[in-house]
Amino acid sequence: MTTARLPLFPLNAVLFPGLVLPLNVFEERYRAMMRELLKSDEDEPRRFVVVAIRDGRETAPTATGMPDTVAAAPPHERAPAEGFGPDPIQTFHRVGCVADAATIHERADGSFEVLATGTTRVRLLSVEAGGPYLTAEVEELTEEPPGEDEGDEAGALAEGVLRAFRAYQKRLAGASERSLATGADLPDDPSVISYLVAAATVLDVPTKQRLLQAPDTATRLREELTLLRKETAVIRHLPSLPATDLTRAPTHPN
């Protein structure tokens, strides 16, 4: 099994392979991480691990979007493991996702605007707090390629999930909403579909985490089909929802 030691970026969110993650980096411990990543050659991937925090235990100041008030504030000095308890690894879910920072833009005040993409699922083996930011030893989690029958099952499940996802979108945004994804907008690879739907559905962190660490694509799709049907039924019985607020993806602060 392939292992590596990478910078660790804890969030109150789950990152999936293939999904884009915008970050507003203003805490000094994460600024130090970005400065280090910028030292690597432009041709080399600038990789770090995004891991979800259990039960929202992290106590760092947060805000939604790209807040001027936070961006304009002086950097917040915190020790690498501050807010994560005496044994940080116990505060994090053990399965995370490697992110590759396509762009790291430093602002005039020293904060960073980062755009990263999830690449590979990994399992945390250990967490170190001896440097300016957390690092983790991780091992790559790969899915065995499905057999012929399993591939057929995943393909059939993916079709069902896409139908259920479209019905969910319509209930969430309203049948007249023009921004709904069409068949041409969605992929046809079952694995990609499983991650896209997991990221796009409005679910709590523990549920998204469960989908991230599903052992294979078919298992993930099967659970998503159940969740989508359940969520669509719930929305059907709710009054009008502010769908634009629910479907807007915020920038993650640290």
VOKOL-759147 format. One record per residue (C-alpha): residue in one letter; x, y, z. Coordinates in steps of 0.02 Angstrom, whole numbers, plus 50000, padded with zeros to 5 digits. Example, Ala and Ser with C-alpha at 12.3 -4.5 7.8 and 13.67 -1.06 7.14 Angstrom:
<rs>
a506154977550390/s506844994750357/
</rs>
This chain:
<rs>
m500005000050000/t500695017149950/t501025028950097/a501575047150104/r501745061450228/l500755076750174/p500145093250248/l498455091150335/f497025103450313/p495545099550429/l493835106250379/n492035105050435/a491695097850263/v492055082350157/l493045083149995/f492745069949860/p493895064649717/g493605075149562/l492725089249654/v493365107149662/l493725115149831/p493925134249848/l494805139650009/n495005156350095/v496595154250198/f496855167050334/e497495157750489/e499385158550505/r499615139750522/y498765137050355/r499625152050275/a501275143450320/m500645127850232/m500245137450074/r501915146450076/e502775129550085/l501735122449943/l502205137449835/k504045132449852/s503755116849748/d504065117149560/e502575122649457/d502615105949365/e502455096349529/p500755093549612/r500465104449765/r499635091249872/f498855091750044/v497565081050132/v495825087450172/v495035078350317/a493335081350399/i493245085750582/r492175074850694/d490675083350773/g491265100850727/r492545100550869/e493755112750787/t493685129650873/a494525140650742/p493575156350689/t492555153250533/a491415162850417/t490515159650252/g491085164950080/m492555176850061/p492275188750206/d493085205850196/t493055207350386/v494035191250408/a495205193950262/a495635211250326/a495995205150504/p497775201450561/p498295183150549/h497695172850696/e499185164850784/r498765147050836/a499835131750868/p499665118350733/a498585106950841/e497665120350940/g495795117150945/f495995098750902/g496235091251074/p497725082351153/d497745068751019/p497235077250855/i496985061350755/q495525056850869/t494665073150816/f494715068950631/h493815056150525/r495115043350472/v494715043750285/g495075059850190/c495495065550014/v497105072049937/a496885089249861/d497955096249721/a498055115349728/a497905121349548/t498045139549601/i498725147549759/h498525166449755/e499295176849894/r498365192849933/a499175209149987/d498765205550171/g499645188650167/s498065178050161/f497795165850017/e496455161849891/v496635143549844/l495755132749715/a496075114149736/t495365098049665/g495095081749757/t496115067449683/t496315051749789/r495525044549946/v496755041250088/r496715034150264/l497575043550406/l498895032950494/s499645046450607/v499615065250634/e501135075850679/a501095093350754/g502955096950769/g503065109650627/p502145125750585/y500625115850526/l499915098250545/t500555084250435/a499895066550418/e500565049950363/v499255042750247/e498985027250142/e498065027549977/l496355019249971/t496005011449802/e494455002649741/e494684985949657/p494084986549476/p492374978349469/g492084961649385/e490914960549237/d489364957349343/e489864970549470/g490174983049331/d488444979749260/e487694982149433/a488624998649460/g488065004849289/a486245000849326/l486375008849497/a487165024449421/e485695026449302/g484485024949447/v485475037349551/l485485050049409/r483605048649390/a483375050549578/f484595065149581/r483645074449446/a482025071949542/y482895078149699/q483545093649608/k481815097649542/r481055096349715/l482445106749791/a482535120649662/g480785120149589/a480265112049425/s480415128649331/e482215131549387/r483255133249227/s484925129449310/l484555111049338/a485855099349265/t485355090649105/g485905073649044/a487275081848940/d487975090149097/l488195074049195/p489555060749176/d489245042549132/d490615034249235/p489795026149389/s491235030649505/v491235048849450/i489345049549468/s489455042549644/y490645056249700/l489745070249608/v488055065849683/a488815063849857/a489555081349846/a488025089749768/t486695082749884/v486295093050040/l486835080950178/d487685082650346/v489545079350366/p489375061950447/t488285056050302/k489475063050170/q490925055150264/r490055038350259/l489875040050070/l491705044950051/q492315029550141/a491125017150059/p492165001950007/d491655002449824/t490645012049695/a489135000449697/t488975002049886/r489085021049875/l487795021949736/r486615010249828/e486655021249983/e486445037049879/l484895029949796/t484115027049967/l484635044250029/l484005053449875/r482305045149884/k482185049250068/e482735067450047/t481565070149899/a480105063450001/v480545075050145/i480655090350031/r478985085949953/h478155088350122/l479065104450168/p478495122250128/s479405132249995/l481285131750024/p482595145149984/a483365133549857/t484645145849793/d485385146849968/l485405127949988/t486225124349821/r487535138149824/a489255131049863/p490185142549986/t492045145149993/h492775135750140/p493695146750265/n494905139950393/
</rs>
